[in-house]
Amino acid sequence: LPLMLYVFVDYTNSDQRDLRHGFFNLACLVMLKLVESMSMRHWYFAARRSGMRIRSALMVAAYRKQLKLSSLGRKRHSSGEIVNYIAIDAYRMGEFLWWFHSGWSATLQLLLSTTVLFGVVGAGAFPGLILLLFCGLLNVPFAKRLQNCQTQFMIAQDKRLRSTSEILNSMKVIKLQSWEEEFKKQIESCRDDEFKWLAKA
């Protein structure tokens, strides 16, 4: 498409304009845009469908494994961790296909665009390329901070789910001793920590 746009600009700037040549360029541009749109939609649908299948299979496998856990296994893996496996980790694995193909296709598009840019503009493309690299380097510390916030959020979520599970399992004792308000404050504190990291992310 960038090359076709370059052809259009060259055609409009030329002194001798053949109308048939212009219609041919327009038809090529429309066909290329249709092929691009259909290819992107097909890729998006296939990646999402495969991701949903992977996520569903992992969720079922984790749930079945949880039903067969021994008492030792239940001590090693809390209810919060199991919920994270089913709800969060399975979702991330399902999203992996989409992000993986987005990564390599975006890199390929960037390389091709840079090649076309140097072929058309020449040495004048260097300032834009330097600015692009500078902006990419600026994103590195922000990405690391975002990753740290997401990790802390997962830890806080796991702590809240573990506390909630323990409280529900001991509800009779808590009711008997009238400890509802104390444990309510504990859950709210865990929730506040979770919201704090979510806001930072």
N, CA, C and O of each residue as an XYZ file, in Angstrom:
804
protein
N       0.801     -1.219      0.000
C       0.000      0.000      0.000
C       0.843      1.283      0.000
O       0.497      2.216     -0.725
N       1.925      1.376      0.772
C       2.751      2.591      0.671
C       3.310      2.800     -0.732
O       3.396      3.932     -1.207
N       3.691      1.703     -1.397
C       4.205      1.834     -2.761
C       3.113      2.312     -3.712
O       3.381      3.111     -4.610
N       1.882      1.830     -3.524
C       0.770      2.276     -4.366
C       0.478      3.753     -4.137
O       0.188      4.486     -5.082
N       0.552      4.189     -2.887
C       0.350      5.610     -2.604
C       1.447      6.453     -3.254
O       1.193      7.552     -3.746
N       2.667      5.922     -3.248
C       3.761      6.623     -3.916
C       3.502      6.724     -5.423
O       3.793      7.745     -6.046
N       2.947      5.643     -5.999
C       2.593      5.663     -7.422
C       1.514      6.710     -7.688
O       1.563      7.407     -8.701
N       0.537      6.822     -6.780
C      -0.519      7.828     -6.929
C       0.045      9.235     -6.875
O      -0.331     10.088     -7.680
N       0.941      9.484     -5.935
C       1.553     10.820     -5.825
C       2.360     11.128     -7.074
O       2.312     12.245     -7.590
N       3.097     10.148     -7.560
C       3.884     10.345     -8.774
C       2.977     10.609     -9.976
O       3.309     11.406    -10.854
N       1.828      9.930    -10.005
C       0.882     10.121    -11.120
C       0.267     11.521    -11.102
O       0.142     12.164    -12.145
N      -0.120     11.993     -9.903
C      -0.733     13.321     -9.805
C       0.268     14.438    -10.070
O      -0.123     15.517    -10.517
N       1.561     14.202     -9.804
C       2.578     15.228    -10.034
C       3.092     15.250    -11.470
O       3.769     16.193    -11.879
N       2.766     14.207    -12.233
C       3.262     14.152    -13.614
C       2.462     15.107    -14.510
O       1.286     15.371    -14.260
N       3.119     15.618    -15.553
C       2.464     16.546    -16.485
C       1.514     15.811    -17.426
O       0.440     16.316    -17.750
N       1.909     14.625    -17.861
C       1.069     13.836    -18.777
C       0.339     12.760    -17.975
O       0.941     11.829    -17.439
N      -0.982     12.926    -17.916
C      -1.794     12.004    -17.128
C      -2.690     11.187    -18.057
O      -3.561     11.728    -18.738
N      -2.461      9.891    -18.070
C      -3.308      8.984    -18.834
C      -4.453      8.524    -17.928
O      -4.218      7.955    -16.862
N      -5.681      8.773    -18.358
C      -6.837      8.444    -17.524
C      -6.939      6.946    -17.275
O      -7.321      6.525    -16.183
N      -6.602      6.137    -18.275
C      -6.662      4.687    -18.087
C      -5.629      4.221    -17.055
O      -5.888      3.314    -16.265
N      -4.487      4.841    -17.078
C      -3.458      4.518    -16.094
C      -3.926      4.877    -14.676
O      -3.655      4.147    -13.722
N      -4.614      5.982    -14.553
C      -5.141      6.396    -13.252
C      -6.200      5.428    -12.735
O      -6.196      5.071    -11.557
N      -7.114      5.000    -13.623
C      -8.134      4.024    -13.200
C      -7.502      2.678    -12.829
O      -7.968      1.992    -11.919
N      -6.450      2.318    -13.537
C      -5.754      1.063    -13.228
C      -5.102      1.139    -11.839
O      -5.168      0.187    -11.062
N      -4.475      2.276    -11.540
C      -3.877      2.449    -10.206
C      -4.938      2.403     -9.114
O      -4.727      1.822     -8.050
N      -6.088      3.026     -9.394
C      -7.173      3.018     -8.417
C      -7.693      1.601     -8.178
O      -7.936      1.215     -7.035
N      -7.863      0.827     -9.246
C      -8.337     -0.554     -9.117
C      -7.335     -1.403     -8.325
O      -7.730     -2.222     -7.495
N      -6.044     -1.204     -8.584
C      -5.019     -1.941     -7.833
C      -5.049     -1.588     -6.348
O      -4.894     -2.456     -5.489
N      -5.251     -0.293     -6.056
C      -5.296      0.131     -4.657
C      -6.493     -0.485     -3.926
O      -6.372     -0.948     -2.792
N      -7.664     -0.483     -4.605
C      -8.865     -1.068     -3.988
C      -8.678     -2.567     -3.766
O      -9.040     -3.086     -2.710
N      -8.115     -3.267     -4.752
C      -7.908     -4.711     -4.611
C      -6.924     -5.019     -3.482
O      -7.139     -5.940     -2.694
N      -5.845     -4.241     -3.412
C      -4.868     -4.464     -2.340
C      -5.488     -4.226     -0.967
O      -5.218     -4.959     -0.016
N      -6.322     -3.192     -0.875
C      -6.972     -2.901      0.401
C      -7.950     -4.003      0.779
O      -8.048     -4.356      1.954
N      -8.668     -4.549     -0.179
C      -9.585     -5.656      0.096
C      -8.830     -6.907      0.558
O      -9.221     -7.569      1.519
N      -7.737     -7.210     -0.153
C      -6.939     -8.387      0.228
C      -6.356     -8.205      1.623
O      -6.349     -9.143      2.421
N      -5.863     -6.993      1.924
C      -5.307     -6.725      3.246
C      -6.374     -6.874      4.329
O      -6.129     -7.487      5.368
N      -7.556     -6.312      4.083
C      -8.618     -6.375      5.086
C      -9.082     -7.815      5.329
O      -9.261     -8.226      6.476
N      -9.274     -8.571      4.259
C      -9.719     -9.961      4.401
C      -8.656    -10.815      5.085
O      -8.977    -11.667      5.914
N      -7.396    -10.588      4.740
C      -6.309    -11.349      5.373
C      -6.208    -11.046      6.860
O      -6.031    -11.950      7.677
N      -6.321     -9.762      7.207
C      -6.248     -9.378      8.615
C      -7.410     -9.958      9.411
O      -7.215    -10.448     10.524
N      -8.625     -9.907      8.847
C      -9.792    -10.456      9.550
C      -9.657    -11.973      9.727
O      -9.986    -12.519     10.780
N      -9.168    -12.641      8.677
C      -9.004    -14.096      8.768
C      -7.958    -14.453      9.817
O      -8.154    -15.370     10.614
N      -6.840    -13.718      9.811
C      -5.797    -13.975     10.802
C      -6.300    -13.709     12.209
O      -6.028    -14.487     13.123
N      -7.034    -12.613     12.395
C      -7.550    -12.262     13.713
C      -8.527    -13.330     14.214
O      -8.463    -13.748     15.370
N      -9.426    -13.765     13.334
C     -10.413    -14.782     13.723
C      -9.732    -16.108     14.068
O     -10.071    -16.732     15.073
N      -8.776    -16.543     13.243
C      -8.097    -17.821     13.477
C      -7.287    -17.773     14.768
O      -7.278    -18.740     15.530
N      -6.603    -16.648     15.020
C      -5.798    -16.537     16.239
C      -6.689    -16.535     17.475
O      -6.377    -17.191     18.469
N      -7.788    -15.803     17.416
C      -8.695    -15.753     18.566
C      -9.369    -17.099     18.805
O      -9.524    -17.520     19.951
N      -9.767    -17.770     17.743
C     -10.423    -19.070     17.900
C      -9.452    -20.092     18.493
O      -9.819    -20.847     19.394
N      -8.217    -20.116     17.992
C      -7.226    -21.042     18.547
C      -6.916    -20.702     20.007
O      -6.740    -21.592     20.838
N      -6.854    -19.403     20.306
C      -6.607    -18.993     21.689
C      -7.721    -19.409     22.628
O      -7.462    -19.835     23.754
N      -8.967    -19.289     22.169
C     -10.099    -19.709     22.996
C     -10.078    -21.214     23.242
O     -10.407    -21.675     24.335
N      -9.688    -21.978     22.222
C      -9.595    -23.432     22.397
C      -8.501    -23.795     23.396
O      -8.695    -24.661     24.250
N      -7.356    -23.134     23.287
C      -6.259    -23.398     24.235
C      -6.686    -23.028     25.648
O      -6.450    -23.780     26.593
N      -7.317    -21.861     25.786
C      -7.741    -21.418     27.114
C      -8.768    -22.371     27.725
O      -8.681    -22.706     28.906
N      -9.733    -22.805     26.925
C     -10.753    -23.726     27.433
C     -10.140    -25.060     27.842
O     -10.500    -25.623     28.876
N      -9.204    -25.570     27.022
C      -8.566    -26.848     27.347
C      -7.751    -26.741     28.635
O      -7.775    -27.657     29.456
N      -7.030    -25.634     28.822
C      -6.226    -25.465     30.036
C      -7.106    -25.293     31.274
O      -6.783    -25.809     32.344
N      -8.214    -24.571     31.128
C      -9.121    -24.389     32.257
C      -9.720    -25.729     32.698
O      -9.814    -26.017     33.892
N     -10.121    -26.539     31.718
C     -10.675    -27.863     32.048
C      -9.622    -28.753     32.696
O      -9.901    -29.451     33.671
N      -8.392    -28.723     32.140
C      -7.315    -29.548     32.696
C      -6.978    -29.120     34.125
O      -6.769    -29.968     34.993
N      -6.923    -27.805     34.374
C      -6.614    -27.323     35.724
C      -7.733    -27.675     36.702
O      -7.471    -28.030     37.851
N      -8.977    -27.575     36.244
C     -10.102    -27.905     37.122
C     -10.119    -29.394     37.460
O     -10.356    -29.773     38.607
N      -9.869    -30.229     36.463
C      -9.827    -31.675     36.721
C      -8.666    -32.037     37.655
O      -8.800    -32.895     38.527
N      -7.531    -31.371     37.457
C      -6.383    -31.631     38.328
C      -6.682    -31.196     39.755
O      -6.256    -31.852     40.706
N      -7.407    -30.101     39.911
C      -7.748    -29.612     41.239
C      -8.660    -30.583     41.970
O      -8.562    -30.733     43.188
N      -9.545    -31.243     41.235
C     -10.433    -32.223     41.854
C      -9.684    -33.462     42.339
O     -10.143    -34.150     43.250
N      -8.529    -33.747     41.728
C      -7.766    -34.952     42.067
C      -6.578    -34.668     42.984
O      -5.775    -35.563     43.247
N      -6.457    -33.436     43.470
C      -5.313    -33.091     44.311
C      -5.372    -33.847     45.638
O      -6.437    -34.014     46.232
N      -4.216    -34.291     46.079
C      -4.114    -34.918     47.393
C      -4.067    -33.828     48.468
O      -4.003    -32.637     48.164
N      -4.099    -34.255     49.707
C      -4.042    -33.290     50.811
C      -2.714    -32.533     50.805
O      -2.676    -31.346     51.131
N      -1.616    -33.219     50.435
C      -0.318    -32.551     50.340
C      -0.316    -31.525     49.206
O       0.232    -30.431     49.343
N      -0.935    -31.895     48.093
C      -1.017    -30.960     46.976
C      -1.858    -29.744     47.305
O      -1.561    -28.644     46.838
N      -2.908    -29.921     48.106
C      -3.744    -28.780     48.491
C      -2.999    -27.837     49.433
O      -3.267    -26.636     49.462
N      -2.061    -28.393     50.203
C      -1.263    -27.521     51.059
C      -0.271    -26.701     50.235
O       0.000    -25.541     50.547
N       0.265    -27.314     49.185
C       1.244    -26.606     48.345
C       0.587    -25.557     47.466
O       1.176    -24.507     47.212
N      -0.624    -25.827     46.999
C      -1.328    -24.909     46.093
C      -2.612    -24.453     46.762
O      -3.544    -25.234     46.951
N      -2.644    -23.170     47.118
C      -3.824    -22.630     47.784
C      -4.966    -22.451     46.784
O      -4.785    -22.565     45.572
N      -6.140    -22.169     47.331
C      -7.297    -21.946     46.462
C      -7.099    -20.717     45.574
O      -7.535    -20.693     44.423
N      -6.431    -19.692     46.128
C      -6.167    -18.499     45.321
C      -5.262    -18.788     44.143
O      -5.486    -18.274     43.047
N      -4.238    -19.609     44.354
C      -3.336    -19.972     43.260
C      -4.068    -20.777     42.193
O      -3.848    -20.579     40.998
N      -4.942    -21.687     42.629
C      -5.693    -22.495     41.660
C      -6.637    -21.619     40.844
O      -6.785    -21.815     39.638
N      -7.276    -20.649     41.503
C      -8.146    -19.719     40.777
C      -7.339    -18.904     39.781
O      -7.807    -18.638     38.674
N      -6.126    -18.502     40.164
C      -5.262    -17.767     39.236
C      -4.866    -18.634     38.041
O      -4.798    -18.147     36.912
N      -4.604    -19.922     38.291
C      -4.275    -20.825     37.187
C      -5.419    -20.881     36.176
O      -5.200    -20.819     34.966
N      -6.635    -20.999     36.692
C      -7.799    -21.170     35.822
C      -8.178    -19.859     35.144
O      -8.450    -19.831     33.944
N      -8.196    -18.768     35.918
C      -8.724    -17.505     35.388
C      -7.671    -16.657     34.675
O      -7.969    -16.038     33.653
N      -6.445    -16.620     35.199
C      -5.440    -15.691     34.684
C      -4.442    -16.380     33.754
O      -4.252    -15.952     32.615
N      -3.804    -17.447     34.241
C      -2.753    -18.100     33.457
C      -3.298    -18.736     32.185
O      -2.663    -18.675     31.132
N      -4.480    -19.347     32.285
C      -5.088    -19.929     31.087
C      -5.438    -18.843     30.077
O      -5.299    -19.044     28.870
N      -5.890    -17.691     30.569
C      -6.200    -16.565     29.674
C      -4.940    -16.069     28.975
O      -4.970    -15.771     27.781
N      -3.836    -15.978     29.706
C      -2.589    -15.503     29.103
C      -2.073    -16.466     28.036
O      -1.577    -16.038     26.994
N      -2.192    -17.753     28.298
C      -1.777    -18.730     27.296
C      -2.663    -18.647     26.051
O      -2.191    -18.826     24.929
N      -3.945    -18.374     26.265
C      -4.836    -18.203     25.120
C      -4.508    -16.973     24.291
O      -4.701    -16.965     23.075
N      -4.008    -15.927     24.957
C      -3.646    -14.698     24.246
C      -2.268    -14.786     23.590
O      -1.906    -13.919     22.794
N      -1.501    -15.822     23.917
C      -0.122    -15.925     23.427
C      -0.061    -15.957     21.905
O       0.782    -15.286     21.310
N      -0.946    -16.732     21.262
C      -0.916    -16.844     19.804
C      -1.080    -15.488     19.144
O      -0.345    -15.136     18.221
N      -2.059    -14.730     19.631
C      -2.321    -13.423     19.022
C      -1.124    -12.491     19.198
O      -0.713    -11.830     18.244
N      -0.563    -12.430     20.399
C       0.561    -11.538     20.645
C       1.828    -12.001     19.926
O       2.617    -11.174     19.469
N       2.027    -13.317     19.825
C       3.209    -13.834     19.141
C       3.194    -13.437     17.663
O       4.191    -12.935     17.144
N       2.072    -13.661     16.990
C       1.985    -13.310     15.575
C       1.987    -11.794     15.378
O       2.501    -11.294     14.377
N       1.414    -11.070     16.328
C       1.474     -9.607     16.234
C       2.915     -9.124     16.337
O       3.303     -8.169     15.665
N       3.708     -9.786     17.181
C       5.096     -9.372     17.366
C       5.934     -9.540     16.119
O       6.603     -8.601     15.688
N       5.906    -10.749     15.521
C       6.773    -10.942     14.365
C       6.249    -10.201     13.137
O       7.041     -9.737     12.317
N       4.914    -10.080     12.995
C       4.379     -9.361     11.833
C       4.659     -7.859     11.937
O       4.940     -7.203     10.934
N       4.579     -7.318     13.167
C       4.890     -5.895     13.346
C       6.368     -5.625     13.061
O       6.706     -4.597     12.473
N       7.249     -6.539     13.474
C       8.678     -6.381     13.182
C       8.944     -6.428     11.689
O       9.724     -5.634     11.162
N       8.283     -7.374     11.000
C       8.456     -7.469      9.553
C       7.934     -6.220      8.841
O       8.573     -5.711      7.919
N       6.778     -5.733      9.270
C       6.225     -4.521      8.674
C       7.136     -3.318      8.903
O       7.297     -2.470      8.025
N       7.729     -3.258     10.096
C       8.632     -2.143     10.394
C       9.867     -2.186      9.503
O      10.306     -1.154      8.995
N      10.424     -3.373      9.316
C      11.605     -3.504      8.455
C      11.270     -3.157      7.003
O      12.028     -2.442      6.346
N      10.138     -3.659      6.499
C       9.751     -3.354      5.124
C       9.456     -1.870      4.946
O       9.830     -1.274      3.936
N       8.783     -1.274      5.934
C       8.473      0.159      5.844
C       9.741      0.996      5.852
O       9.844      1.983      5.123
N      10.710      0.600      6.680
C      11.974      1.331      6.724
C      12.721      1.211      5.389
O      13.312      2.177      4.908
N      12.683      0.017      4.804
C      13.339     -0.183      3.510
C      12.692      0.673      2.432
O      13.387      1.315      1.644
N      11.361      0.684      2.393
C      10.644      1.504      1.407
C      10.907      2.986      1.638
O      11.068      3.753      0.689
N      10.951      3.385      2.915
C      11.188      4.791      3.246
C      12.560      5.246      2.768
O      12.698      6.336      2.213
N      13.576      4.410      2.982
C      14.914      4.771      2.508
C      14.974      4.753      0.989
O      15.690      5.554      0.389
N      14.221      3.836      0.352
C      14.209      3.792     -1.095
C      13.551      4.999     -1.728
O      13.937      5.419     -2.819
N      12.554      5.562     -1.050
C      11.816      6.709     -1.598
C      12.443      8.035     -1.180
O      12.674      8.908     -2.016
N      12.719      8.185      0.120
C      13.203      9.469      0.645
C      14.725      9.559      0.595
O      15.286     10.627      0.349
N      15.386      8.425      0.832
C      16.838      8.441      0.849
C      17.378      8.757      2.239
O      16.841      8.298      3.247
N      18.446      9.545      2.278
C      19.091      9.866      3.556
C      18.197     10.714      4.450
O      18.451     10.820      5.650
N      17.157     11.320      3.888
C      16.246     12.136      4.694
C      15.437     11.316      5.691
O      14.791     11.878      6.576
N      15.466     10.000      5.555
C      14.721      9.139      6.486
C      15.449      8.925      7.799
O      14.858      8.426      8.757
N      16.739      9.297      7.863
C      17.514      9.065      9.076
C      16.967      9.799     10.296
O      16.879      9.182     11.358
N      16.588     11.093     10.213
C      16.032     11.763     11.410
C      14.783     11.068     11.954
O      14.633     10.923     13.167
N      13.893     10.641     11.065
C      12.685      9.946     11.520
C      13.010      8.603     12.167
O      12.385      8.215     13.154
N      14.002      7.887     11.600
C      14.397      6.598     12.169
C      15.039      6.771     13.545
O      14.786      5.983     14.456
N      15.871      7.804     13.692
C      16.492      8.063     14.989
C      15.443      8.412     16.039
O      15.522      7.957     17.180
N      14.455      9.228     15.645
C      13.377      9.576     16.572
C      12.569      8.341     16.964
O      12.166      8.196     18.118
N      12.333      7.454     15.999
C      11.595      6.217     16.284
C      12.360      5.341     17.278
O      11.764      4.801     18.210
N      13.664      5.198     17.087
C      14.479      4.407     18.017
C      14.510      5.037     19.407
O      14.485      4.331     20.415
N      14.564      6.355     19.454
C      14.582      7.063     20.736
C      13.276      6.834     21.501
O      13.292      6.596     22.709
N      12.145      6.907     20.790
C      10.847      6.659     21.438
C      10.734      5.205     21.910
O      10.148      4.926     22.957
N      11.305      4.281     21.120
C      11.290      2.881     21.540
C      12.093      2.651     22.812
O      11.674      1.887     23.681
N      13.260      3.317     22.928
C      14.072      3.185     24.134
C      13.400      3.820     25.343
O      13.577      3.352     26.468
N      12.625      4.888     25.121
C      11.916      5.513     26.228
C      10.847      4.595     26.820
O      10.514      4.701     28.000
N      10.316      3.703     26.000
C       9.264      2.806     26.477
C       9.785      1.677     27.359
O       8.999      1.031     28.053
N      11.097      1.424     27.346
C      11.656      0.292     28.108
C      11.414      0.436     29.613
O      10.892     -0.499     30.220
N      11.772      1.572     30.251
C      11.510      1.660     31.713
C      10.032      1.608     32.056
O       9.659      1.056     33.092
N       9.175      2.180     31.196
C       7.741      2.127     31.464
C       7.226      0.691     31.378
O       6.369      0.286     32.164
N       7.751     -0.076     30.421
C       7.337     -1.479     30.293
C       7.771     -2.290     31.516
O       7.019     -3.134     32.001
N       8.983     -2.033     32.012
C       9.450     -2.744     33.208
C       8.608     -2.385     34.427
O       8.291     -3.249     35.244
N       8.249     -1.114     34.549
C       7.412     -0.695     35.676
C       6.025     -1.330     35.581
O       5.462     -1.752     36.591
N       5.481     -1.395     34.378
C       4.175     -2.020     34.189
C       4.216     -3.503     34.539
O       3.290     -4.027     35.158
N       5.293     -4.176     34.140
C       5.438     -5.595     34.465
C       5.522     -5.808     35.968
O       4.926     -6.746     36.497
N       6.258     -4.943     36.660
C       6.369     -5.055     38.117
C       5.011     -4.831     38.786
O       4.657     -5.543     39.726
N       4.250     -3.844     38.303
C       2.930     -3.577     38.881
C       1.985     -4.754     38.654
O       1.206     -5.105     39.540
N       2.051     -5.354     37.488
C       1.204     -6.512     37.221
C       1.579     -7.703     38.099
O       0.705     -8.441     38.554
N       2.880     -7.891     38.339
C       3.321     -8.975     39.219
C       2.834     -8.751     40.647
O       2.346     -9.680     41.290
N       2.965     -7.528     41.141
C       2.502     -7.219     42.482
C       0.980     -7.339     42.593
O       0.453     -7.745     43.629
N       0.287     -6.982     41.516
C      -1.169     -7.123     41.510
C      -1.575     -8.592     41.619
O      -2.509     -8.927     42.347
N      -0.877     -9.464     40.900
C      -1.177    -10.898     40.967
C      -0.910    -11.449     42.366
O      -1.665    -12.286     42.860
N       0.171    -10.976     43.010
C       0.476    -11.423     44.370
C      -0.627    -10.974     45.332
O      -1.074    -11.749     46.177
N      -1.063     -9.712     45.197
C      -2.121     -9.199     46.068
C      -3.438     -9.923     45.825
O      -4.183    -10.194     46.767
N      -3.723    -10.232     44.584
C      -4.958    -10.959     44.272
C      -4.920    -12.370     44.858
O      -5.913    -12.851     45.404
N      -3.780    -13.017     44.743
C      -3.636    -14.364     45.302
C      -3.801    -14.335     46.820
O      -4.418    -15.231     47.396
N      -3.252    -13.311     47.467
C      -3.388    -13.189     48.925
C      -4.847    -12.991     49.323
O      -5.311    -13.585     50.297
N      -5.570    -12.164     48.579
C      -6.981    -11.933     48.893
C      -7.808    -13.203     48.704
O      -8.642    -13.537     49.546
N      -7.576    -13.909     47.601
C      -8.336    -15.126     47.349
C      -8.025    -16.207     48.385
O      -8.912    -16.954     48.798
N      -6.751    -16.286     48.802
C      -6.388    -17.267     49.822
C      -7.072    -16.941     51.154
O      -7.582    -17.830     51.834
N      -7.075    -15.650     51.515
C      -7.725    -15.252     52.769
C      -9.227    -15.493     52.711
O      -9.820    -15.959     53.683
N      -9.842    -15.178     51.577
C     -11.281    -15.403     51.434
C     -11.622    -16.882     51.554
O     -12.601    -17.247     52.205
N     -10.821    -17.727     50.930
C     -11.069    -19.165     51.000
C     -10.926    -19.686     52.432
O     -11.735    -20.496     52.885
N      -9.896    -19.220     53.140
C      -9.695    -19.669     54.519
C     -10.839    -19.204     55.423
O     -11.273    -19.938     56.311
N     -11.321    -17.986     55.190
C     -12.424    -17.475     56.008
C     -13.708    -18.257     55.749
O     -14.433    -18.597     56.684
N     -13.982    -18.537     54.493
C     -15.186    -19.305     54.175
C     -15.120    -20.719     54.745
O     -16.137    -21.264     55.174
N     -13.936    -21.311     54.752
C     -13.795    -22.658     55.301
C     -13.941    -22.680     56.824
O     -14.292    -23.704     57.410
N     -13.669    -21.545     57.449
C     -13.757    -21.471     58.920
C     -14.919    -20.591     59.371
O     -14.863    -19.991     60.445
N     -15.951    -20.513     58.572
C     -17.049    -19.595     58.852
C     -17.761    -19.919     60.171
O     -18.173    -19.005     60.884
N     -17.909    -21.194     60.502
C     -18.608    -21.566     61.742
C     -17.865    -21.044     62.969
O     -18.473    -20.513     63.898
N     -16.539    -21.205     62.956
C     -15.740    -20.721     64.090
C     -15.788    -19.198     64.170
O     -15.888    -18.636     65.261
N     -15.718    -18.530     63.020
C     -15.752    -17.065     63.006
C     -17.081    -16.551     63.540
O     -17.109    -15.584     64.301
N     -18.191    -17.190     63.147
C     -19.506    -16.793     63.637
C     -19.635    -17.055     65.145
O     -20.217    -16.263     65.886
N     -19.083    -18.170     65.563
C     -19.175    -18.528     66.972
C     -18.423    -17.540     67.853
O     -18.882    -17.205     68.946
N     -17.279    -17.076     67.386
C     -16.449    -16.166     68.166
C     -16.744    -14.687     67.880
O     -16.136    -13.800     68.479
N     -17.680    -14.431     66.963
C     -18.054    -13.046     66.588
C     -16.845    -12.265     66.061
O     -16.578    -11.142     66.489
N     -16.123    -12.884     65.127
C     -14.937    -12.256     64.552
C     -15.218    -11.707     63.142
O     -14.281    -11.495     62.373
N     -16.484    -11.477     62.797
C     -16.816    -11.084     61.423
C     -16.157     -9.764     61.021
O     -15.591     -9.650     59.933
N     -16.235     -8.771     61.908
C     -15.698     -7.453     61.570
C     -14.185     -7.482     61.402
O     -13.637     -6.808     60.530
N     -13.525     -8.253     62.227
C     -12.060     -8.333     62.137
C     -11.619     -8.942     60.818
O     -10.690     -8.449     60.178
N     -12.285    -10.012     60.414
C     -11.913    -10.653     59.154
C     -12.398     -9.835     57.960
O     -11.790     -9.875     56.890
N     -13.477     -9.105     58.138
C     -13.927     -8.205     57.077
C     -12.877     -7.127     56.799
O     -12.600     -6.799     55.646
N     -12.292     -6.578     57.882
C     -11.230     -5.585     57.717
C     -10.012     -6.196     57.023
O      -9.352     -5.535     56.221
N      -9.719     -7.459     57.335
C      -8.582     -8.134     56.709
C      -8.797     -8.282     55.204
O      -7.881     -8.041     54.416
N     -10.011     -8.680     54.804
C     -10.327     -8.822     53.378
C     -10.299     -7.468     52.681
O      -9.804     -7.355     51.560
N     -10.828     -6.440     53.341
C     -10.833     -5.097     52.754
C      -9.411     -4.556     52.600
O      -9.111     -3.845     51.641
N      -8.544     -4.897     53.547
C      -7.144     -4.479     53.433
C      -6.473     -5.142     52.230
O      -5.735     -4.499     51.485
N      -6.738     -6.432     52.055
C      -6.190     -7.130     50.879
C      -6.756     -6.545     49.590
O      -6.044     -6.417     48.594
N      -8.019     -6.197     49.614
C      -8.651     -5.591     48.433
C      -8.049     -4.225     48.126
O      -7.854     -3.881     46.960
N      -7.751     -3.439     49.171
C      -7.126     -2.126     48.962
C      -5.747     -2.270     48.322
O      -5.395     -1.504     47.425
N      -4.971     -3.246     48.779
C      -3.656     -3.484     48.170
C      -3.800     -3.873     46.696
O      -3.025     -3.441     45.844
N      -4.795     -4.684     46.427
C      -5.037     -5.111     45.043
C      -5.407     -3.920     44.160
O      -4.903     -3.792     43.044
N      -6.285     -3.052     44.656
C      -6.690     -1.871     43.896
C      -5.534     -0.895     43.713
O      -5.438     -0.219     42.688
N      -4.647     -0.826     44.724
C      -3.502      0.079     44.634
C      -2.599     -0.309     43.469
O      -2.198      0.551     42.685
N      -2.274     -1.595     43.347
C      -1.409     -2.046     42.250
C      -2.137     -1.998     40.914
O      -1.523     -1.764     39.872
N      -3.457     -2.222     40.948
C      -4.218     -2.121     39.703
C      -4.240     -0.685     39.183
O      -4.151     -0.460     37.976
N      -4.359      0.285     40.089
C      -4.343      1.694     39.688
C      -2.978      2.100     39.144
O      -2.889      2.879     38.195
N      -1.904      1.566     39.754
C      -0.564      1.894     39.268
C      -0.295      1.277     37.892
O       0.421      1.849     37.069
N      -0.882      0.100     37.660
C      -0.677     -0.548     36.355
C      -1.430      0.176     35.264
O      -1.374     -0.228     34.103
